Amino acid sequence: MSGSSARMLRLLSLLQTHRYWQGTELADRLEVSSRTVRRDVDRLRELGYPVDASRGSAGGYQLQAGASLPPLLLEDDEAVAIAVGLRAAAGGVVSGVEDASVRALAKIVQVMPKRLRRRVDALQEYTVPAPLAGPTIDAVALSTLAQACRDSERLRFAYTRYDGAAADRLVEPHRLVSLGRRWYLVAWDLERHDWRSFRVDRLTEPALQGVPFRPRELPAADAAEFVKAGIASRPTKYDVRILVHAPADLVQRTVSRWGEVEPIDDASCRLSMSVDQLDWPAMVVASVGADFEIESPDELRGYVRDVAERFGRAAR
């Protein structure tokens, strides 16, 4: 997508909040001149989007309330991608969107050309969705967080930490991150004066405060990297070290991003993981299908011994 097209979509996304935007504010958001904003607004009008404008020092733009917007036009691959995404959402971890996803999928498939319906039908017939594990989150809460990120609006919510402590938080939201089977909100915490990531399933009663803010610069390459770094730095109960008699690349593919693999030679490596429960590292090394030696902790040796005895009894 070209830079001008991407900027137009960003401008349209801002205007579709139906709030009044000063021209200078839009220019700052889009990192362009006020003249470029005026030109982009004119292009939106040509496409049929009814945008009101006011002049003067506080001049700005606002999308007409209740306006009927032009239909969304999709390329073939975009339409199929949306259909696949809706089908996945029908069994996803976001509570409350399953039925809506099914209804939306039915509407999209109904208006698709026959050639695209065949592609979607093939995907539906020859793929088997796996049951999803992990906590579910409220769809309304997730949309509130997304709106706060989009509009750069302060947000307050109740939050339960991993240690069980509860507190109210006032933040400047930055991005939502989907990592593994969980969602995280990356935000600047106004009371702690620092960046934080919050698990959305531990967050309740999100409320927009109606106070806009100028977005800060995140101290990371992107929001996903920030969340990963935070997870890695959080204190855990066990530091696991396992010598695995298998190539490092094989073990790394199995453990994915949840552990570090240090090559020793072509046929062995050391797996390091920081975990709160021992079942995950035991499952990882079992999935590799190679011999291994537990270096630490002692609790993992006991756990694996108990599991081995249980499996042995079942085999006998």
C-alpha positions in Angstrom: 0.0 0.0 0.0 1.4 3.4 -1.0 2.2 6.0 1.7 -0.7 8.3 0.5 -3.2 5.4 0.6 -2.1 4.4 4.0 -2.4 8.0 5.2 -5.9 8.3 3.8 -7.0 5.1 5.6 -5.5 6.5 8.8 -7.3 9.9 8.3 -10.6 8.1 7.6 -10.2 6.0 10.8 -9.7 9.1 12.8 -12.7 10.9 11.3 -15.0 7.8 11.8 -14.9 8.5 15.6 -17.2 11.3 14.6 -15.4 13.7 17.0 -14.3 17.2 15.9 -10.7 17.3 14.9 -8.7 20.5 14.5 -6.7 20.7 11.3 -3.4 21.1 13.2 -4.2 18.1 15.4 -4.8 15.9 12.3 -1.6 17.2 10.8 0.3 16.3 13.9 -1.2 12.8 14.0 -0.5 12.1 10.4 2.9 13.9 10.4 2.0 16.0 7.4 1.3 19.6 6.6 -2.2 21.2 7.1 -2.3 21.6 3.3 -1.9 17.9 2.8 -4.7 17.3 5.3 -7.0 19.6 3.3 -6.1 17.8 0.1 -6.7 14.3 1.7 -10.1 15.5 3.0 -11.0 16.7 -0.5 -10.1 13.2 -1.8 -12.4 11.6 0.8 -15.2 13.8 -0.3 -14.7 12.8 -3.9 -15.0 9.2 -2.8 -18.4 10.0 -1.1 -17.4 10.5 2.5 -19.3 13.6 3.9 -16.8 15.6 5.8 -17.7 19.0 7.3 -15.0 21.7 7.6 -14.8 24.9 9.5 -12.3 27.7 8.9 -10.3 30.0 11.3 -7.6 29.5 13.8 -9.5 26.6 15.4 -10.7 25.2 12.1 -11.1 21.5 11.6 -13.0 18.6 10.3 -15.8 16.2 11.3 -17.5 13.4 9.6 -21.3 14.0 9.4 -23.2 12.1 12.1 -25.4 9.3 10.8 -24.0 9.6 7.3 -24.3 6.6 5.0 -20.7 5.6 4.1 -19.7 4.2 0.7 -19.5 0.4 0.5 -16.2 -1.3 1.4 -14.4 -2.7 -1.7 -12.1 -5.6 -1.2 -9.6 -7.4 -3.4 -10.1 -11.2 -3.8 -7.3 -12.1 -1.3 -8.6 -9.5 1.2 -12.1 -11.0 1.1 -10.9 -14.5 1.7 -8.6 -13.3 4.5 -11.5 -11.7 6.2 -13.6 -14.8 5.9 -10.9 -17.0 7.3 -10.4 -14.5 10.2 -14.1 -14.5 11.0 -14.2 -18.2 11.0 -11.2 -18.3 13.5 -12.9 -15.7 15.6 -16.0 -17.8 15.9 -14.0 -20.1 18.2 -11.6 -17.6 19.6 -10.7 -16.3 23.0 -12.7 -13.1 22.7 -15.9 -13.8 24.5 -19.1 -12.5 22.9 -18.0 -12.3 19.3 -18.6 -15.9 18.3 -22.2 -15.5 17.2 -21.4 -12.1 15.6 -18.5 -13.6 13.7 -20.7 -16.4 12.3 -23.4 -13.9 11.2 -20.8 -11.6 9.6 -19.1 -14.6 7.9 -22.5 -15.7 6.4 -23.1 -12.2 5.0 -19.7 -11.9 3.4 -19.8 -15.4 1.9 -23.3 -14.6 0.5 -22.1 -11.7 -1.6 -18.8 -13.3 -2.7 -18.4 -14.3 -6.3 -18.7 -18.0 -6.8 -14.9 -18.4 -7.3 -14.2 -17.0 -3.9 -17.0 -19.0 -2.2 -15.3 -22.1 -3.5 -12.0 -21.1 -1.8 -13.7 -20.3 1.5 -15.7 -23.6 1.4 -12.6 -25.6 0.7 -10.9 -24.0 3.7 -13.9 -24.7 5.9 -14.3 -28.3 4.7 -10.6 -29.4 4.9 -9.5 -27.7 8.1 -10.2 -28.8 11.6 -10.2 -26.1 14.3 -8.5 -27.1 17.5 -10.0 -26.3 20.9 -8.5 -23.1 22.3 -7.0 -23.0 25.7 -6.6 -19.9 27.9 -8.7 -17.2 29.5 -11.4 -15.5 27.5 -11.9 -11.8 27.4 -14.9 -9.5 27.0 -15.4 -8.2 23.5 -16.9 -4.9 24.7 -13.9 -4.3 26.9 -11.5 -5.2 24.1 -13.2 -2.7 21.7 -13.1 0.0 24.4 -9.3 -0.5 24.8 -8.9 -0.4 21.0 -10.9 2.8 20.8 -8.8 4.4 23.5 -5.6 3.5 21.6 -6.9 4.8 18.3 -8.2 8.1 19.7 -5.2 8.6 22.2 -7.7 9.0 25.0 -6.9 8.4 28.7 -8.3 5.2 30.2 -9.1 4.0 33.7 -9.7 0.4 34.7 -9.5 -2.1 37.6 -6.6 -4.5 37.4 -5.5 -7.7 39.2 -1.8 -8.3 39.3 -0.2 -11.8 38.8 0.3 -11.9 42.6 -3.4 -11.3 43.3 -3.1 -7.6 44.3 -5.9 -5.3 42.9 -5.7 -1.7 42.1 -7.2 1.0 39.8 -5.0 2.2 36.9 -5.1 5.4 35.0 -3.1 5.1 31.7 -2.4 6.5 28.3 -3.0 3.5 26.1 -0.6 2.8 23.2 -1.3 -0.6 21.5 -3.1 -3.9 22.0 -0.9 -7.0 21.5 -2.1 -10.5 20.9 0.6 -12.9 22.0 0.2 -16.6 22.4 -3.4 -17.2 23.6 -3.5 -13.9 25.5 -4.1 -10.2 24.8 -2.0 -7.4 26.4 -2.5 -3.6 26.6 0.7 -1.6 26.3 0.2 1.8 28.0 2.0 4.6 29.9 1.0 4.4 33.6 0.3 7.9 34.7 0.6 7.1 38.4 3.8 5.0 38.2 5.3 7.3 35.4 6.5 4.4 33.4 5.5 2.1 30.5 3.5 -1.1 31.5 1.9 -4.0 29.8 -1.4 -5.3 31.2 -3.1 -8.7 30.6 -6.5 -7.9 29.3 -8.1 -10.9 30.9 -7.1 -9.4 34.3 -8.6 -6.0 33.4 -12.2 -5.0 34.3 -14.4 -1.9 34.0 -12.4 0.0 31.4 -13.7 3.5 31.1 -12.8 6.3 28.6 -11.9 9.5 30.5 -12.6 11.9 27.6 -9.1 13.4 28.0 -6.9 13.3 24.9 -3.1 13.1 25.1 -0.1 13.4 22.8 1.3 9.9 22.3 4.7 9.1 23.8 7.6 7.2 22.2 7.6 3.6 23.2 11.1 2.4 24.5 11.1 -0.6 22.2 11.1 -1.6 18.5 7.4 -2.3 18.7 4.7 -3.1 21.2 5.0 -6.9 20.8 8.7 -6.7 21.6 7.9 -4.6 24.7 5.4 -7.2 26.0 7.9 -10.1 25.3 10.6 -8.3 27.3 8.3 -7.7 30.2 7.3 -11.4 30.3 10.9 -12.4 30.3 11.8 -10.1 33.1 8.9 -11.0 35.4 10.0 -13.1 38.5 9.1 -16.8 38.1 9.1 -19.7 40.4 11.6 -22.0 38.6 14.7 -21.5 36.4 14.9 -24.6 34.3 18.1 -25.8 32.7 18.0 -29.0 30.6 20.8 -30.6 28.5 19.0 -32.0 25.4 20.8 -34.5 23.1 19.3 -33.0 19.9 20.3 -30.3 17.5 19.6 -26.7 18.7 17.4 -25.8 15.7 15.1 -28.8 16.4 14.7 -27.8 20.1 14.2 -24.1 19.2 11.3 -25.0 16.8 9.7 -27.0 19.6 10.1 -24.4 22.4 9.4 -21.5 20.1 9.7 -18.1 21.8 9.1 -19.4 25.3 12.7 -20.6 26.0 16.3 -20.0 25.1 18.4 -22.7 23.3 22.2 -22.6 23.5 24.0 -24.9 21.0 26.7 -27.1 22.6 27.7 -29.1 19.5 25.9 -30.4 16.4 24.0 -33.0 18.3 23.2 -31.3 21.7 22.1 -28.1 23.3 21.1 -26.5 26.6 17.4 -25.4 27.0 16.7 -22.6 29.5 13.2 -21.6 30.6 11.7 -19.5 33.4 8.4 -20.9 34.5 5.9 -21.0 37.3 4.7 -24.6 36.5 6.8 -27.6 35.6 4.4 -29.3 33.2 5.4 -27.0 30.3 9.2 -27.7 30.2 8.4 -31.4 30.7 6.1 -31.4 27.7 8.6 -29.5 25.6 11.4 -32.0 26.1 9.0 -34.9 25.7 7.9 -33.4 22.3 11.5 -33.2 21.1 11.8 -37.0 21.2 15.4 -37.1 22.4 17.3 -38.1 25.5 17.9 -35.3 28.0 19.4 -34.5 31.4 17.9 -32.2 33.9 20.5 -29.8 35.4 18.0 -27.8 37.5 15.8 -27.5 39.4 15.5 -30.6 41.7 11.7 -30.1 41.6 11.7 -30.9 37.9 13.5 -34.2 38.5 10.8 -35.1 41.0 8.0 -34.1 38.6 9.4 -36.0 35.7 10.0 -39.1 38.0 6.3 -39.0 39.0 5.1 -38.7 35.5 7.4 -41.5 34.3 6.1 -43.8 37.0 2.5 -43.0 36.1 3.2 -43.7 32.4 5.0 -46.9 33.3 2.0 -48.2 35.3 -0.2 -47.4 32.3 2.2 -49.3 29.9 2.2 -52.3 32.2 
